[in-house]
Amino acid sequence: MSNYIEYNDTIAFHPGYYLKELVDDSGLTQEDFAKRLGTTPKNLSILIRGEQSLSIDIATKLSRMLGTTIAYWLNLQQAYDEKLAEIQSEEELKREREVFKLIDYKYFRDHFKLPDLPCRVDEQIKCVREFLSISSLTVLEEKNLAVNFRSYSENLSRSNTVNANAMVQIGINQTIKMEIPKYNKKKFEKAVSFALTQTGNHSGFLPVIKEAFGEAGVALVALPNLKNSGINGATKRVDGKIMLMVNDRKHYADTFWFTLFHEIGHILNGDLGVSFHDEAEDEADRYARMKLIPQEPYEQFIKQHGFYDESVICQFAREIDRDPGIVLGRLLRDKLVSETDMRLKNALRHTYSVVIS
């Protein structure tokens, strides 16, 4: 390491640079100078090379030996440290700019009221960084930054990782702000049963199940989907509470409810983390299917019908107290109804878009 640094058109000197000049001008060897200073030759050599910060102890000894002030030496160190920090910050900003290319700033502007800063990339970076409460956008590239990516595969791109981590950070920050008790599994199971009664309450289900989950120590965080996140949902223990984050990635009500119950399955199994669409998530998928549509009635239903029209689906939905769109979603998933049947989709499927108030 050098005892001075050059960056762009500026230069900053480590106190060791001046210390070397003093030793050279003294006519003494480094060993003799070190003995007079009251330190070891090795320590003096390290200081001269700029490999160690000047301590208060050495600054005091130099001031006594040379008739200078302690502040003189400490100020040299501070000036060097500030310049070094400035250089490191600029280098980090360069790396952040590359990460920022993967992030849609409009998402933060439109949903979370970050300022509109057209063409001012560095200011946008600063706003997102502070909003997420992270030291640098580069930390978003870390796999399993705040919580395990349950089914992380090589197919997930750098963009997936960055944006998924960003969504998790938003969820964690919102969870921290929620004043709810610690997680209680029994209360949560009751809240889950209550949530099943709300599948047809399309305009008002979210606040009521959010309250019910909150009383059980589960912070339900619903977010608009962040482009390229590839994320379905996430769960994490936060200060005794459990975050349950879902988004409106596919917009259909039935996929939203499926994702919600998929994450509920993970919580009840004690398997917290981030969910992507992956076969490794079979256990939570099974839980969601069974809870949303009980298996035995469903099997009887599909045995009785070879053709599924609106009236048949609605009748079965009433029998199991579920929204017809959830039944249609299951039929679509099981390929018993064609994806091209737009008449059924338009009649029975609702769409959800999360709005941040």
Secondary structure, DSSP 4 states (H G I P E B T S, - for coil): --SEEEETTEEEE-HHHHHHHHHHHHT--HHHHHHHHTS-HHHHHHHHTT-SPPPHHHHHHHHHHHS--HHHHHHHHHHHHHHHHHHHHHHHHHHHHHHHTTS-HHHHHHHH-----TT-HHHHHHHHHHHHT-S-GGGGGSTTSSS-BTT--TTS-HHHHHHHHHHHHHHHHHHHH-------HHHHHHHHHHHHTTTT-TTTHHHHHHHHHHHTTEEEEEEPPPTT--EEEEEEEETTEEEEEEE-SS-BHHHHHHHHHHHHHHHHTT--EEEES-GGGHHHHHHHHHHHS-HHHHHHHHHH-SS--HHHHHHHHHHHT--HHHHHHHHHHTTSS-TT-HHHHHHH--B------
